[in-house]
Amino acid sequence: MEAQYARWQQQRAARALKYRRALDPTVEDVRALCLWLRRQARHERVLCHYNGHGVPRPTSNGEIWVFDKGHTEYIPLSITDLRLWLGKPSMVILDCSSAGVLIPFLTAPISDLTPPSSPLQPPPVDADRVDQEQYMETMSSQWVRETIVLCPTSEGEWLPMHPDYPADIFTSCLTTPIKIALRWFVRRNQQSMGSLHPDAVDAIPGKENDRKTPLGELNWIFTAVTDSIAWNVLPKPLFQRLFRQDLLVASMFRNFLLTDRILRSLNCTPQSHPPLPPGVNTHPLWDAFDLAMETCLFGLMKDGILGNHIPLKTSGETNCGGLENQAEVAPADTHVSGPASSISSPFFSEQLTAFEVWLEFALIRKSYLMKHGTTMDSPEQLPVVLQVLLSQVHRVRALSLLREFLELGPWAVNTSLSLGIFPYVMKLLQSPEYKSLLVSIWASILAFDSSCQADLVKDNALPHFIQHLTWGLSNTSTEGATMEAAKERTLAAFILAVATHGFPQGQTECSRLNLSGAICTLLSSYEAGENAEMEPDREVAESHLPGHFRMWLCLCLANVAKQNLIAQKEAFAANVHVRLFSRMGDSNADVRAAACCALGCLLEAPVRNDSPPSDNIPGPNIASVPLVPQRMAPNMGVPQA
């Protein structure tokens, strides 16, 4: 169990996992252990796993059983005292019968520690959506900030005692979910899996953290399925706190979703705090996971890796202790051949196809719902799409579908950000082959939330967009490809304009990267084509640097120089003002307006601390002028070619 928890913990923090065992403890042993863990964890979460096999069930007074000092009899230990010793935040896993009776004692307010206050009342049923979201946001924060509880049984229920499963099946589901899921699937599907002994699943090749192996791919699919189920059934604030803030908590709750499914099939009612909504165990995505397991097992049997092996029982083996103490398997050939190690499931490609079908009818459904004043539900495959971004095989297709989804509007961008798209698209900026897709995605994100400009500067992502300003200019291609390349360059200019708008760090970084020089080079090339004698040369210049692109280039210059004396000096040294004066005679009215704005920012003196506030100065307030006049701004603020 220590090794299993260490595996779930290994990616959570750089420092090593600190743990202690308490075998047959006394009350003082438990107290000293909990206080030591809290001192080591400080403000982080402490996990306490209680194995209550072989001891009396918890009492209705909120007590579990430990040994006395002589280890001769059991004495009760108040679960409230355990909660006080553990402190907050904490996670308590109770692997015992009738564990649900302890949840109120672990979650109810303690009057001795907190002043009496009226509990937060839920809003009425007919309350508006804003009130309901605020209530759920507050409750989700309170649930996760204090004590999380996972139980295999409700009050009065006994743990399952099925001879085909380990005695600690609850612990097995939480720590080795893939193996227990495979065993459960084989025993439940005798018609298709009758020729395979359940113990043979231990011979599946690979490692769970290697997605290129069968076992690793199953674990990857399991993560995608459980994330999708949680995203679709949990309130969004609760999903954020359980699945996106702490990797260990997210892993435990993913595994608990599987636990809920397996134990309910064995006539148990798992309980948790925060509670899961009904219907988790019957979600349709479980069928997709079953199909993935069946495909994997059939492929391995076909290649001779798995078969009807005879399990070899070790001497003195019992059915307790979880999967690690189960039967050792004697496969006919334990050598993993090349074809067997490359077995791939169609799960992700099928889910991408389902998402693609959803997108085909999204605009029609969105128009219909807007007429009736309701909002669109997010597609259930969206968490799977984010998982697919980890795969090079399906990454281009997933990015294309994600870009199409974000084009549905601010609702789609907000949904994707709340799901956790940000770290994926930030990391992929390092790969040049996906740059054209990511430029469109980042334009949608920044149009919705301009505060992401800080992350772009922090992660040194601006050079990627500056380089993209010249993307496709040297290639001679079809008219459609030229228009698409011009659109990509326009989006890059928009991103840079937002990254420098009212953000001194962005201005400094763009000055260091010589953004003004790159823009002047582009505008100079356009001037050369604009003044060419041949009409085809002028058409080429217009197709490569269309009006929207020139407008956003001028706005980039405006935002870099605004209230920044160093950037203004560098701009004058690079003859930026000459390029802007030339654009004052542009044939496009939007470009002329943007050039006028840029010249104003270039000539504007920075505001000093001892200067009077702008409210007392007669005339218009320059700081209140928006980034783009409303008549220039396209939908969502994303530029269009």
Residue, then its C-alpha position, 0 to 999 in steps of 0.5 A: m500500500e505504501a508503494q501504491y500511494a507513493r506512485w499516486q503521489q510522485q507527480r504531486a510534489a518534488r519532495a518525497l512522500k512522508y508516511r508512517r504506519a500504525l499497526d495495531p495502534t493504541v489511542e496514544d499511537v494514533r494521536a502521536l501519528c496524526l500530530w506528527l503528520r500535521r507538523q510535517a504537512r503544515h498547510e497541505r493535505v494529510l491523508c489517513h487510511y483506516n483499515g478496519h478489517g477484523v475489528p468491530r464496526p464503528t458505533s453510532n456515536g462516531e467511534i472506531w476501535v483500537f487496542d489498549k496498551g496491553h493489546t488485549e482488548y479493543i477500546p473506542l476512539s472518537i472519530t471527532d478526536l481523530r479529526l482534531w488531531l489531523g487538522k485541516p485540510s485532510m482526507v480520511i479513507l475508511d475501509c470498514s463496514s458501516a463506514g457511512v455512519l462516521i461521515p457526520f462526525l467528520t464533516a459537521p461543524i465543531s462548536d468548540l473550535t468555531p463560533p456558532s453561526s447559521p449554516l449557509q442555506p441553499p438558494p430557493v429552487d426558483a432562484d436565478r442561475v447566478d445565486q445557485e452558482q455562488y452557493m455552489e462555489t461557496m460550498s465546494s470551497q468549504w468541502v474541499r478546504e476541510t475534510i474529504v471522506l471516502c467510505p465503501t459502505s453506508e450505515g448498517e452495511w457490511l463490506p462485500m465478502h465475495p470469494d472472487y474478489p479480495a477482502d479489501i476490495f475498497t482499498s484495491c479499487l483506490t490504489t490499483p484501479i486498472k487491475i481490479a477493473l479488469r478482474w471485475f470485467v472478466r468475471r461479469n462478462q463470462q460470455s465474451m471472457g469465459s476463456l480467460h481466467p481473471d488472474a491472467v490480467d496480471a500478465i498484461p504487459g506494460k507500465e501504467n505510466d507508459r501510454k505506449t503499452p497496453l496497460g498504460e493505454l488502459n490507464w490513459i483511457f480510464t483517466a479520460v473516462t473518469d474525468s469526463i464522467a466527473w465533468n458531466v455530473l459534478p457542479k463545475p466549481l466542485f470539479q475544479r477543486l477535486f480534479r484540478q487543484d491537487l493531483l492526489v485528490a484527483s487520483m483518489f476521486r477518479n478511482f472512487l468513481l470506479t469504486d462506486r460502480i464496482l461496489r454497487s454491483l456487489n450490493c454496497t452503497p459507497q458514500s463520500h464527502p463531498p457527495l457524488p450525485p446519483g447515476v455515476n455508476t450508470h453513466p454511458l461512458w462506462d460502456a466505452f471503457d468496457l469496450a476498451m478493456e474488451t478490445c485490449l484483452f481480445g488483442l492480447m489473447k489473439d497475440g498469445i500474451l494472455g490465455n486460459h492460464i492456470p493460477l499458481k497459488t502460493s503457500g499459505e495464500t489467503n484472499c485478503g490483502g488486496l491485489e498484491n497478494q492474489a494468485e501468481v500467474a504462470p503465462a505460457d510466454t511472458h515475453v512481450s513481442g513487438p506487435a503485442s506491445s503496440i496494440s492500440s484501442p480505437f477509443f480516442s479516435e471514436q470519441l473525437t468522431a463523436f465530438e466532431v459530430w457534436l460540432e456539426f450541429a452545434l451552431i444550429r442548436k446554439s441558435y435554437l437555444m438562444k431564441h429560448g433564452t437558455t444556454m448550451d450544455s458542454p459536450e461530454q467528450l471535451p475532457v477526452v479531447l484534452q487527454v488526446l492532446l497528450s498523443q502525437v497520433h491524434r494531436v493535430r485532429a484534436l487541436s483542429l476540433l478544439r479550435e472549431f469549438l472555441e470559435l463558438g464564442p465566449w461560452a466555449v472558451n470559458t468552458s474550456l478554460s474551466l476544464g483545464i485547457f490552459p497548461y496544454v496549449m501553453k506547453l504545445l507552443q514549444s512545438p513549431e508544427y502546431k503553431s498555426l492551430l495554436v495561434s487561433i486557439w490563443a487568439s480566442i483565449l485572449a479575446f475572452d480573458s486578456s489577463c492571460q497576457a501575464d502567463l504568456v510573458k512569464d512562460n516566454a511565449l511571445p517570441h513564438f507569436i513574433q516569429h509568426l508575423t512572417w509565417g507564409l510570406s516566403n511561400t508561393s501557394t494557392e489563393g486559399a492558402t495565402m488567405e489562410a496564412a494572412k489570417e494566421r499572421t493577423l491573429a498573431a498580431f492581435i495576440l501581441a497587441v493584447a499582450t502589450h495592452g496596459f501591461p508594462q511587463g509585456q511592453t518590456e518583453c516586446s521591446r527586448l524582442n524588437l517587436s517594433g523593428a519586425i513590424c517596421t520591416l513588414l510595413s516597409s515591404y508593404e510600402a514597396g509593393e504598394n508603390a510598385e508600378m505593376e498591378p500584380d505586385r500591388e495585389v500580392a502586397e495587399s494579399h500578404l498584408p491585408g487591411h486587418f493585419r496592417m491595422w493590428l500591426c499599428l495597434c501593436l506599435a501603439n500598445v508597446a509605446k503607450q506610457n513607456l518612455i524607453a519604448q518610445k525612444e527605441a521606436f523613434a530610433a527605428n523610424v517607427h514614426v516614418r512608417l506610421f506617417s506613411r500609413m496615415g494615407d492608407s486606403n483602409a480607413d481602419v488602418r488610418a485610425a490605428a496609425c493615428c492612435a499609434l502616433g498619439c501613443l508615440l508622442e504621448a508623455p508618460v504620466r508622472n506620479d506628481s502630475p494631476p489626475s487625468d480627471n482634472i484635465p480638460g479634454p478627453n481621457i486617453a486612458s479610457v480609449p478602448l483597445v479597438p474602436q467598436r466599429m473595428a472590433p470583429n466578433m469576440g475581438v478576434p481579427q478576421a482576414 
